[in-house]
Amino acid sequence: SDNEIRRAGMSKPDVMSFDSIELGVPPEDRHAWVTVREARTKSIRSLKTRSATRADLSKAHARARSMRGFKNEHGRSLQLHAPLKELGRAGTGVELFFRTLRWLFIVLLVATALGCISLADNIGYNTDVSNPLMRTTIGACCKESAQELRSHSIPWFITFLLFLLFLYYLRYKQREVAHSVDKLYITTGDYSVEVRNLPLRTNEAALSQFFEQYGEVAHVQIGFRCSGYVRMFERWKKCEVELKETRTHNALILEQGTGATSEGFEAAALLETLQAEMKELEVSMAHLKDVELISCGVAFVIFETETGRRGCLKAHLHNPWQRFRECVGGAVQPRFADLVAVALTVVPAPEPSNVFWENLEVGPMEVQKRSLGTLLIAAALCGISFVLLLLLSRDRDRQIAELEATSTSLAQRDLALMSLQIALLAAVVVTAANAILKNLIKNLTVLEGHNTKSDFEESFFVKLSLSYVVNQSLLILVVSPSPDTWFESGGVYEQAFVIVVANSFIPEILKVVRLDSLFKRLVRGPFVKSQAKLEKLWQPPEASLGSFYAGLMKTLALGLIYAPAMPIIWFVTAGTIVVKYWATKYALLRVCRQPPTLDEGLSEVFRELLSYLLIGSVILEGVVLDSRLGDETTDTGRLNIGILSGRGHLALPFSAGVLWLFFKSGAPHPP
C-alpha cells in the first residue's frame, strides 16, 4: 500500500509486480520491497490464525440464545403472552406455579378490599400517633372496647376463610392440571414404573419376563453404581475445556514470538499437565467399564401401553409397613433372589431427564441424615441473624431511652429518624441473610444425593422456605417478645413493613438481572481465549422451581403474619404477586434455561406448608388481639363460654383454629 511504501522511504515505481519483485524496482529499493512483502504475508497469516483460534462472541451469544427459554413444536421461543398450557412442556410443576400466582392474586385482591375496612378504622382511631406508618396499624385503636376489637377481627376472619377455600381449590386443581398436562404431552414417564428393593444379581431379562404379566415390556433399565464414573467424567469435561483454552493461549504466544518467555513455558507446562490428567482419567474410566457393574437395587421398566403401567402400579400398591421398611432401612436387600418372593416397591417413574443416575445408590436413610445436617447449618446461620437483630433492638431501646429524656421537638424528630434507620438496618440484615441462606442451602442440598431432580427441588424448597419464614418473619418477633412494643416507632411492625417493601422488588430484579451471569460474561468473558470456555461462560443460568416457590412462600408469610394488624401490607403483597408473576415468566422465557420436567409434587408440598403458615397467622392474630385489650379495660361485652371466659375477642381466632383442624383431618379430598 502507499502507506507501507512511504514508511519504507521509497518512491513507487510506474511498473510493479509482486510475483516478480525486481521488475521496475530500482536496485537500492529491492531490499525494502522484500521487507514490505514479508511483513504483508506475515500479517495476513496472523489474521487467519487469530480468526481460527480466538473465541467468537457472536457464536457464544447465538448458542446461549438457542438454549434460553421454552420452545414450541416449531422450535421457536415462546412469547411472554403465551398461554400457560405451553409452559406445561416442562411438566405440571411450572404450569401450576403460574396458575397458583393467578389464583393468589384474586384472593389477595379480596383481602386488600377487606383490609381497607380495618385500615380506615385504624387511621380514624390513631389520630394522636405521630408516626404516619404506625397510624395504619391496629396499635392502640381498640383498647377502649372489646366490642370494637371483635368488629376489627371480622375482616381478618373472612380473609382466613378465603385462604382456606383457596387451599381446598388448589388441591382440586393440582389433579386437574396434572391430568390435562399428562394428556397433552406424551412422555416416556407415562409408560414407565420405578422398581426398588431389587436383588443385586437381578438382570434385565429376568425383570422383563417378570413384568410381562402386566403388559408387553418395551425396555428395562437397571440402575448401577456409577457415582465414581460420573465424577471422573465431569472432571474430564472440565479438563477438556481448560485444555482448549490453554492450547489457544499457547498458539497466540507462539504467534507473537514470545514462546521462550516464562509465560510461554508456563503455558506449555500447563498443557502437559492437563493432557496427563485427562489420560489418567480416561484410563480410570475405562477400568470402571471393564469391571463388573454392581446394581443399586433400582430399575425402570417401560411398557408398550399405559394399560400395562396402570396394571403394574395397581398390583404393587405398597402398604405403610413397606414404606417404613424402605425409609428406615434404605434399599433393603431381600433374602430371596426370586422376584416373586420379594416385596418390591413399584411407583410411577420420573422422566429420564429427571433422574440423577449417580445418586440411585444413595439410600433414603442416608439422604435424611444429610438433610438434617443441612437444616442444622441453616439454623446456625439464622442464629447469627438473630444475634445481629438482637443487637439492633437493644441499640434502639438505648437510643429511645436517651431521646425520651429530652422532650423537645428536635428529640422527637431524631427519634423518628432513628427508628427508620433501625428498620432499614434490620431489612439489610434479613435480606443479606436470605441471600446467603439461598446459596448455602442449594449447595448443601446438592450434596444430599437425591435420586431425582423433583426430590431435589422439593427438599430445597422445604428447607429454603423454613429458613425464609424463620429469618424474615419470626426472628423480629422473637427479638421483641413483648407485644406492647411491636407498634412503637422502629418496632416489629415498622421493621416488617420495610422488609415487605424490600422483598417486593429486590428479589424480582435479581431474578431478571442475574448478577452472576453478567459477571461471567462481561468481566471474565473478555479474557477468555477459547470458544469452548466462552460458550460455557455465556451459558444461560439454571431455573430452580424450588427457589421460585420458596420466594412465593416468603411473600405470603409476610402478608399472612403482619397484614392483619397492619392492613397496608395487603396492598404491597398483592402488588408483589403481580411483579413476581411477570418477573418469573420473563426469567423462564428470556433469561434461564428450561427447567427439568417436574410433576405436581412441588405444588403439593407448597400447599401443605401454606396450610401450616395459615394456622401460624391465626395464633399470632390471637396474640395481637389479646395484647390490645388490657386487663384494666372494662367491657360489658365479654363472653363467659368455657375456655373463652373473659376472652370474647378471641372467639373468631378460636373458630378459625377449629376450621383449620377440620380442613387438615376431616375435610373430604376432591376426586
C-alpha positions in Angstrom: 0.0 0.0 0.0 1.0 3.6 -0.3 1.5 3.9 3.4 3.8 1.0 3.5 5.8 2.4 0.7 6.1 5.8 2.4 7.1 4.1 5.7 9.9 2.2 3.8 11.2 5.6 2.4 10.8 4.6 -1.3 9.3 6.0 -4.4 6.5 4.0 -6.0 7.6 2.7 -9.5 5.4 3.0 -12.5 5.5 -0.7 -13.3 5.5 -3.2 -10.3 4.6 -6.9 -9.8 4.5 -8.8 -6.5 5.3 -12.0 -8.4 8.4 -10.5 -10.0 9.6 -8.0 -7.4 12.6 -7.0 -9.4 10.6 -5.7 -12.4 10.6 -1.9 -12.4 12.2 -1.6 -9.0 15.4 0.3 -8.6 18.3 -1.9 -7.1 18.6 0.3 -4.0 14.9 -0.3 -3.1 14.8 -4.1 -3.7 15.6 -5.0 0.0 12.9 -2.6 1.3 10.3 -4.1 -1.1 11.1 -7.6 0.1 10.7 -6.5 3.7 7.3 -5.0 2.9 6.2 -8.2 1.1 7.3 -10.4 4.0 5.5 -8.2 6.6 2.4 -8.2 4.4 2.4 -12.0 4.1 3.0 -12.4 7.9 0.2 -10.1 8.7 -2.3 -12.0 6.5 -1.2 -15.3 8.0 -1.6 -13.8 11.5 -5.1 -12.6 10.8 -6.1 -16.1 9.6 -4.6 -17.7 12.7 -6.4 -15.3 15.0 -9.7 -15.8 13.3 -9.3 -19.6 13.7 -8.2 -19.6 17.4 -9.8 -16.6 19.1 -13.2 -17.0 20.6 -16.2 -15.7 18.6 -18.6 -13.7 20.8 -21.4 -13.9 18.2 -21.3 -17.7 18.2 -21.4 -17.8 22.0 -24.3 -15.4 22.1 -26.2 -17.3 19.4 -25.7 -20.6 21.3 -26.9 -19.0 24.6 -29.9 -17.6 22.8 -30.8 -21.0 21.5 -30.6 -22.6 25.0 -32.8 -20.0 26.7 -36.5 -20.3 27.5 -39.2 -22.6 26.2 -39.6 -23.8 22.6 -42.8 -24.7 20.8 -43.3 -27.5 18.4 -41.7 -25.5 15.6 -38.6 -24.8 17.7 -39.3 -21.1 18.2 -39.2 -19.4 21.6 -42.5 -18.8 23.4 -43.7 -15.2 23.7 -44.3 -13.6 27.1 -48.1 -13.6 26.5 -48.1 -17.3 25.6 -50.8 -19.4 27.2 -49.9 -21.3 30.4 -50.6 -24.6 28.8 -47.5 -24.1 26.6 -45.4 -23.9 29.8 -46.6 -27.5 30.6 -43.8 -28.7 28.3 -41.6 -28.5 31.4 -44.1 -30.6 33.4 -47.0 -29.9 35.7 -44.9 -28.0 38.2 -44.2 -25.0 36.0 -47.8 -24.5 34.9 -49.2 -25.0 38.4 -46.8 -22.3 39.7 -48.2 -19.6 37.4 -51.8 -20.7 37.9 -51.2 -20.5 41.7 -49.9 -17.0 41.3 -53.1 -16.0 39.4 -55.4 -17.6 42.0 -53.5 -16.0 44.8 -53.8 -12.6 43.2 -57.6 -12.9 43.2 -57.5 -13.9 46.9 -55.2 -11.1 47.8 -57.4 -8.5 46.0 -60.4 -9.5 48.1 -58.1 -9.5 51.2 -57.0 -6.0 50.3 -60.6 -4.8 49.9 -61.4 -6.2 53.3 -58.3 -4.7 54.8 -59.4 -1.3 53.7 -62.2 -1.5 56.4 -59.6 -2.2 59.1 -57.3 0.4 57.7 -59.9 3.1 57.8 -60.7 2.2 61.4 -57.0 2.3 62.4 -56.4 5.7 60.9 -59.5 7.1 62.5 -58.6 5.9 66.0 -54.9 6.6 65.8 -55.1 10.3 65.2 -52.8 11.0 68.2 -50.0 8.8 66.8 -47.2 10.9 65.4 -45.7 8.2 63.1 -47.8 8.1 59.9 -46.8 4.4 59.3 -47.8 3.3 62.8 -51.1 5.1 62.3 -52.2 2.4 59.9 -51.7 -0.4 62.4 -54.2 -1.7 65.0 -51.9 -0.1 67.6 -53.9 1.4 70.5 -57.0 1.9 68.5 -59.1 -0.8 70.1 -58.0 -0.6 73.7 -61.3 1.0 74.8 -63.7 -1.8 74.0 -63.6 -5.5 73.2 -66.7 -4.9 71.0 -64.6 -2.8 68.7 -61.8 -5.4 68.8 -64.2 -8.1 67.7 -65.5 -6.0 64.8 -61.9 -5.3 63.8 -61.2 -9.1 63.5 -64.2 -9.8 61.3 -62.4 -8.8 58.0 -59.4 -10.9 59.1 -61.7 -13.9 59.7 -63.2 -13.6 56.2 -59.7 -13.4 54.8 -58.8 -16.6 56.6 -61.8 -18.3 55.1 -60.7 -17.2 51.7 -57.3 -18.7 52.1 -58.8 -21.9 53.5 -61.0 -22.2 50.4 -58.0 -21.4 48.2 -56.1 -24.4 49.7 -59.0 -26.7 49.0 -59.4 -25.3 45.5 -55.6 -25.7 44.9 -55.8 -29.3 46.0 -58.5 -29.9 43.4 -56.8 -28.0 40.6 -53.5 -29.8 41.1 -55.0 -33.1 40.0 -56.9 -31.4 37.1 -53.9 -29.6 35.7 -51.7 -32.8 36.1 -54.3 -34.8 34.2 -54.6 -32.2 31.4 -50.8 -31.9 31.0 -50.5 -35.7 31.0 -53.0 -35.9 28.2 -51.5 -33.0 26.2 -47.8 -34.1 26.3 -47.0 -37.7 26.0 -43.6 -38.6 27.6 -41.6 -41.7 28.5 -42.7 -41.4 32.1 -46.3 -42.0 31.1 -45.3 -45.6 30.3 -42.7 -46.3 32.9 -42.6 -47.5 36.5 -39.7 -47.4 39.0 -38.9 -50.6 40.8 -37.0 -50.6 44.1 -35.7 -53.2 46.6 -34.4 -55.4 43.8 -31.9 -58.3 44.5 -28.4 -57.3 43.5 -28.0 -60.1 41.0 -31.2 -59.4 39.1 -30.7 -59.0 35.3 -32.8 -57.1 32.7 -34.0 -60.3 31.1 -35.5 -61.6 34.4 -37.1 -58.3 35.1 -38.6 -58.1 31.7 -40.0 -61.7 32.0 -41.5 -60.9 35.4 -43.3 -57.7 34.4 -44.6 -59.2 31.2 -47.6 -60.5 33.2 -48.9 -56.9 33.3 -48.3 -56.0 29.7 -45.8 -56.0 26.9 -42.4 -54.6 28.1 -40.6 -52.3 25.7 -37.4 -51.7 27.7 -35.8 -52.4 31.1 -33.0 -50.2 32.6 -31.2 -51.2 35.8 -29.5 -48.6 37.8 -25.9 -49.3 38.6 -23.4 -47.8 41.0 -21.8 -45.1 38.8 -21.1 -42.1 41.1 -17.3 -42.6 40.7 -17.5 -42.8 36.9 -19.8 -39.7 36.8 -17.4 -37.7 38.9 -14.5 -38.7 36.7 -16.4 -37.8 33.6 -17.4 -34.3 35.0 -13.7 -33.7 35.8 -12.7 -34.8 32.3 -15.1 -32.4 30.7 -13.7 -29.5 32.8 -10.1 -30.5 31.8 -11.2 -30.6 28.2 -12.4 -27.0 28.3 -9.2 -25.9 30.1 -7.2 -27.8 27.6 -8.8 -25.9 24.7 -8.3 -22.7 26.5 -4.6 -23.4 27.1 -4.0 -24.6 23.6 -5.4 -21.4 22.2 -3.4 -19.3 24.6 -0.3 -21.2 23.7 -0.9 -20.7 20.0 -1.2 -16.9 20.5 2.1 -16.9 22.4 3.9 -18.7 19.7 2.4 -16.4 17.1 3.6 -13.4 18.9 7.1 -14.9 19.1 7.2 -14.9 22.9 7.3 -18.7 23.3 10.7 -18.6 25.0 9.4 -16.4 27.8 8.3 -17.5 31.2 4.6 -17.1 30.1 5.3 -19.5 27.2 7.0 -22.1 29.4 4.1 -21.9 31.9 1.5 -22.4 29.2 3.4 -25.4 27.8 3.8 -27.0 31.3 0.0 -26.5 32.0 -0.8 -28.1 28.6 1.3 -31.2 29.5 -0.3 -31.4 33.0 -3.9 -31.2 31.6 -3.1 -33.8 28.9 -1.6 -36.2 31.6 -4.6 -35.7 33.9 -7.1 -36.4 31.1 -5.2 -39.5 30.1 -5.2 -40.7 33.7 -9.0 -40.1 33.9 -9.6 -42.0 30.6 -7.6 -45.0 31.9 -9.6 -44.9 35.2 -13.0 -44.7 33.4 -12.0 -47.5 31.1 -11.1 -49.6 34.1 -14.5 -48.9 35.7 -16.2 -50.0 32.5 -14.3 -53.3 32.4 -15.2 -54.3 36.0 -18.5 -56.0 36.8 -21.3 -53.5 37.3 -23.0 -53.5 40.7 -26.7 -52.9 40.9 -28.1 -50.4 43.3 -31.4 -52.2 43.7 -33.3 -49.8 41.4 -34.7 -50.4 37.9 -37.0 -48.6 35.4 -39.5 -50.7 33.4 -41.0 -49.1 30.3 -44.3 -50.7 29.0 -45.6 -50.6 25.4 -49.0 -49.2 26.7 -50.3 -47.2 29.6 -52.6 -50.1 30.4 -49.7 -52.2 31.3 -48.3 -49.5 33.5 -51.6 -48.9 35.3 -52.0 -52.7 35.9 -48.5 -52.9 37.3 -49.0 -50.0 39.7 -52.3 -51.3 40.9 -50.8 -54.7 41.6 -48.0 -53.2 43.7 -49.7 -50.7 45.9 -47.3 -50.6 48.8 -48.6 -50.5 52.4 -47.4 -48.3 55.2 -45.1 -51.2 56.5 -43.3 -51.3 53.2 -42.9 -47.6 53.1 -41.5 -47.6 56.7 -39.2 -50.5 55.8 -37.8 -48.6 52.8 -37.4 -45.3 54.7 -35.7 -46.8 57.7 -33.6 -49.5 56.1 -32.8 -47.8 52.8 -32.6 -50.2 49.9 -33.2 -53.4 52.0 -31.9 -56.5 50.2 -34.3 -59.4 50.5 -33.2 -62.9 51.4 -34.5 -64.5 48.2 -33.4 -63.9 44.7 -36.8 -64.9 43.3 -38.7 -61.8 42.3 -42.0 -63.5 43.2 -40.9 -63.8 46.9 -39.6 -60.2 47.0 -41.6 -57.3 48.4 -41.0 -54.9 45.5 -41.7 -51.2 45.7 -43.2 -50.1 42.5 -44.0 -46.4 42.0 -44.6 -44.1 38.9 -41.3 -43.4 37.3 -39.9 -39.9 36.8 -38.8 -38.7 33.4 -35.4 -39.9 32.3 -34.1 -36.4 32.3 -35.3 -36.0 35.8 -33.1 -38.8 37.3 -29.8 -38.3 39.0 -28.3 -41.7 37.9 -25.2 -41.3 40.0 -27.4 -40.9 43.2 -29.5 -44.0 42.8 -27.1 -45.8 45.1 -27.8 -43.4 48.0 -30.5 -44.8 50.3 -33.4 -42.8 51.8 -31.9 -43.0 55.3 -28.6 -41.5 54.2 -30.4 -38.7 52.4 -32.4 -37.9 55.5 -29.2 -37.8 57.6 -27.6 -35.3 55.2 -30.8 -33.3 55.1 -30.7 -33.0 58.9 -27.2 -31.6 58.6 -28.3 -29.0 56.1 -31.1 -27.9 58.5 -28.7 -27.6 61.4 -26.3 -25.4 59.3 -29.2 -23.2 58.2 -30.3 -22.9 61.8 -26.9 -21.8 62.8 -26.9 -19.1 60.1 -30.4 -18.0 61.3 -28.9 -17.8 64.8 -26.3 -15.4 63.6 -29.0 -13.3 62.0 -30.9 -13.4 65.4 -27.8 -12.1 67.2 -27.5 -9.1 64.8 -31.2 -8.3 65.1 -31.0 -8.5 68.9 -28.1 -6.1 68.9 -30.1 -3.7 66.8 -33.1 -4.0 69.1 -31.0 -3.2 72.2 -29.4 -0.3 70.5 -32.8 1.0 69.5 -34.1 0.7 73.1 -31.0 2.5 74.4 -31.3 5.4 72.0 -35.1 5.7 72.7 -34.4 6.0 76.4 -31.8 8.7 75.8 -34.1 10.7 73.4 -37.2 10.4 75.6 -35.2 12.1 78.4 -35.3 15.2 76.2 -38.9 16.2 75.4 -38.0 18.7 72.8 -39.5 18.7 69.2 -36.0 18.1 67.9 -35.6 15.0 70.0 -38.9 13.7 68.7 -37.7 14.2 65.1 -34.5 12.5 65.9 -36.5 9.6 67.4 -38.5 9.1 64.2 -35.3 9.3 62.0 -33.5 6.8 64.3 -36.5 4.4 64.2 -36.4 4.4 60.4 -32.7 3.8 60.4 -33.1 0.8 62.7 -35.8 -0.6 60.4 -33.6 -0.2 57.3 -30.7 -1.9 59.0 -32.9 -4.8 60.1 -34.1 -5.1 56.5 -30.5 -5.2 55.3 -29.5 -7.9 57.8 -32.5 -10.0 56.9 -32.1 -9.6 53.1 -28.3 -10.4 53.3 -29.0 -13.5 55.4 -31.7 -14.6 52.9 -29.2 -14.4 50.1 -26.6 -16.4 52.0 -29.1 -19.0 53.1 -30.3 -19.5 49.5 -26.8 -20.2 48.1 -25.8 -22.3 51.1 -28.9 -24.5 51.2 -28.8 -25.1 47.5 -25.1 -26.3 47.6 -25.8 -28.5 50.6 -28.9 -29.9 49.1 -26.9 -31.0 46.0 -24.6 -33.0 48.4 -27.6 -34.8 49.9 -27.8 -37.2 47.0 -31.4 -37.1 45.9 -32.4 -39.6 43.3 -34.4 -37.3 41.1 -34.5 -33.6 40.3 -38.1 -33.4 41.6 -36.9 -34.7 45.0 -34.0 -32.2 45.0 -36.4 -29.3 44.2 -38.9 -30.3 46.9 -36.1 -30.7 49.5 -34.6 -27.4 48.5 -38.0 -25.7 48.7 -38.8 -27.0 52.1 -35.5 -26.0 53.7 -35.3 -22.6 52.0 -39.0 -21.8 52.9 -38.5 -22.7 56.5 -35.3 -20.6 56.6 -37.0 -17.7 55.0 -40.0 -17.8 57.3 -37.9 -18.1 60.4 -35.3 -15.5 59.4 -37.6 -12.9 57.8 -40.9 -13.3 59.6 -40.3 -14.8 63.0 -36.9 -13.6 64.3 -38.0 -9.9 64.6 -40.9 -11.2 66.8 -38.6 -13.3 69.0 -36.2 -10.3 69.4 -39.1 -8.2 70.8 -41.2 -10.7 72.7 -43.5 -8.1 74.3 -46.5 -7.3 72.0 -46.8 -3.9 73.6 -43.5 -2.8 71.9 -44.5 -4.1 68.4 -46.3 -1.0 67.4 -43.7 1.5 68.6 -41.6 3.5 66.2 -38.8 1.3 65.0 -40.6 -1.7 66.5 -41.6 -5.0 64.9 -44.3 -3.7 62.5 -42.2 -0.9 61.2 -39.3 -3.3 60.5 -41.8 -5.7 58.9 -43.1 -3.1 56.6 -39.6 -2.1 55.4 -38.8 -5.8 54.9 -42.1 -6.3 52.9 -41.3 -3.4 50.6 -37.7 -4.6 50.1 -39.0 -8.1 49.3 -41.4 -6.8 46.8 -38.8 -5.7 44.2 -35.2 -6.7 45.1 -35.6 -10.5 44.6 -37.5 -10.0 41.4 -34.9 -7.6 39.9 -32.2 -10.1 40.8 -34.3 -12.8 39.1 -34.3 -10.9 35.8 -30.9 -9.3 36.1 -28.7 -12.3 37.0 -25.6 -10.7 38.5 -23.6 -14.0 38.4 -24.2 -14.4 34.7 -23.3 -10.7 34.0 -20.1 -11.1 35.9 -19.1 -14.2 33.9 -20.0 -12.6 30.6 -18.8 -9.0 31.0 -15.9 -9.4 33.4 -14.4 -12.9 32.7 -15.5 -13.2 29.1 -13.1 -10.7 27.5 -10.1 -12.6 28.9 -11.2 -16.0 27.6 -9.2 -17.3 24.6 -11.1 -20.5 23.5 -14.6 -20.8 22.1 -15.5 -23.7 24.4 -14.9 -21.7 27.6 -16.6 -18.6 26.2 -19.7 -20.6 25.4 -19.6 -22.1 28.9 -19.5 -18.6 30.5 -22.4 -17.5 28.2 -24.5 -20.5 29.1 -27.9 -19.4 30.5 -28.3 -20.0 34.2 -30.5 -22.8 35.5 -34.0 -22.1 36.6 -34.9 -23.5 40.1 -38.6 -24.0 40.6 -38.0 -24.8 44.2 -36.4 -21.3 44.6 -39.4 -19.7 42.9 -41.9 -21.5 45.2 -39.8 -20.5 48.3 -39.9 -16.9 47.2 -43.6 -17.1 46.9 -43.9 -18.7 50.4 -41.7 -15.9 51.8 -44.0 -13.2 50.3 -47.2 -14.9 51.7 -45.6 -15.4 55.1 -45.0 -11.7 55.5 -48.6 -10.9 54.4 -50.4 -13.5 56.5 -48.4 -12.8 59.7 -48.3 -9.0 59.6 -51.1 -7.7 57.3 -54.0 -8.4 59.8 -52.6 -5.9 62.2 -51.2 -3.6 59.5 -53.6 -3.8 56.6 -51.5 -1.7 54.3 -49.2 -4.7 53.8 -52.1 -6.4 51.9 -51.6 -3.8 49.2 -47.9 -4.4 48.9 -48.3 -8.2 48.9 -50.9 -8.1 46.1 -48.6 -5.9 44.1 -45.7 -8.2 44.8 -47.6 -11.2 43.3 -48.1 -9.3 40.1 -44.4 -8.3 39.9 -43.4 -11.9 40.7 -45.7 -13.4 38.0 -44.2 -11.3 35.2 -40.6 -11.4 36.5 -40.6 -15.1 36.8 -42.2 -15.6 33.4 -39.6 -13.3 31.8 -36.8 -15.1 33.6 -38.1 -18.5 32.4 -38.7 -17.5 28.8 -35.8 -15.0 28.2 -33.1 -15.5 30.8 -32.8 -19.1 32.1 -32.6 -22.5 30.6 -35.8 -24.6 30.6 -36.1 -26.3 34.0 -36.3 -30.1 34.2 -39.6 -31.8 33.8 -41.3 -31.8 37.3 -44.6 -33.2 38.4 -47.2 -31.7 40.8 -45.3 -32.9 43.9 -43.7 -29.4 44.5 -47.1 -27.8 44.4 -48.5 -30.3 46.9 -45.6 -29.6 49.3 -46.2 -25.8 48.8 -49.9 -26.3 49.7 -49.0 -28.3 52.8 -46.6 -25.7 54.1 -49.0 -22.9 53.3 -51.7 -24.6 55.5 -49.3 -24.6 58.5 -48.4 -21.0 57.8 -52.1 -20.2 57.9 -52.5 -21.6 61.4 -49.5 -19.7 62.5 -51.1 -16.5 61.4 -54.2 -17.5 63.4 -52.1 -17.9 66.5 -50.4 -14.5 66.0 -53.7 -12.8 65.4 -55.0 -14.1 68.7 -51.8 -12.8 70.5 -52.2 -9.4 68.9 -55.9 -9.1 69.8 -55.4 -10.3 73.3 -52.5 -7.8 73.8 -54.6 -4.9 72.6 -57.2 -5.4 75.4 -55.6 -4.9 78.7 -56.8 -6.4 82.0 -57.8 -3.0 83.3 -60.2 -2.4 80.5 -63.9 -2.8 81.5 -66.1 -4.3 78.9 -69.7 -5.4 79.2 -69.5 -7.4 76.1 -67.1 -10.1 77.3 -68.2 -13.7 76.9 -68.2 -16.4 79.5 -68.1 -19.5 77.4 -65.8 -22.3 78.6 -62.2 -21.7 77.7 -63.1 -18.3 76.2 -64.4 -17.0 79.6 -63.5 -13.3 79.6 -61.9 -13.6 76.2 -64.8 -13.0 73.8 -62.5 -11.1 71.4 -60.7 -14.4 70.7 -63.9 -16.1 69.5 -63.0 -15.7 65.8 -59.4 -16.8 66.1 -60.6 -19.8 68.1 -63.2 -20.6 65.4 -60.5 -20.3 62.7 -58.4 -22.8 64.5 -61.3 -25.3 64.7 -61.9 -24.9 61.0 -58.3 -25.4 60.2 -58.3 -28.7 62.2 -61.3 -29.8 60.3 -59.6 -29.0 57.0 -56.5 -30.9 57.9 -58.2 -34.0 59.3 -61.9 -34.2 58.3 -62.2 -32.3 55.1 -63.0 -34.7 52.2 -60.4 -34.9 49.4 -61.6 -34.0 45.9 -61.8 -36.8 43.4 
